[in-house]
Amino acid sequence: MKPIFAVGDVHGELGLLIKLLENWQRDREKLVFVGDLIDRGENPGGVIRFVRELSQANDVVAVRGNHEAMLLDWLEEPARRMSYYSSQGGMETIQTLLGPDFKNAASPEELRDLILLKNQEEIDFIKQMPLYFEAEQYVFVHAGVDLTKEDWHDTDPHDFYWIREPFLFGKNRTGRVFIIGHTPVQNLHKDGSSHLWVAPDRTKLNIDGGAVFGGTLNAVVVEKEAITGSFSALK
């Protein structure tokens, strides 16, 4: 198995991502993002462009997060979903995708149409994001899987990027180790710290350091037998 450099939820923090990737050995390691590249941060549009460009010349996988799913849902129904998507940090994504062209739209539909006109490559990149990525015994997925299923692959697509407590605290009988994001680790540590969260049975590793909420952007190096390294970037 090729070593994997796995990155937690970026949420538009382009500067932190560039800083964190100084630790990535691109000639040796596959780069995997566990979802939520966009929304809320300083430049989510820039993050999508940056990761898409990286993927064209390097071994990169970005799995779909709930925020990528929300953007795609908004594109389908811009007027109906505008209020909710904006409340989740979506306006930052729309503005940084469009730049000065943002001022040329007077309605949610016009914003959608401009994004599809100006950013089709970025939207196509988001649409092709897989729900999960498997390597040996490891599964990289945004939120988790349905542990009640006989075969976890049969998880409802929505749960791959939205599930929380049933996965985080459920019994894992899959024989797999899951590397996830979605839930900021500050919500899982009693002391509210940003360091990695490991489930008691050591089969789930949460690397979402809540960077956009003042935490850290985290990454781990995953090799066949163990997690061999961890890195963090802080504002």
Disulfide bonds with the S-S distance in Angstrom:
none
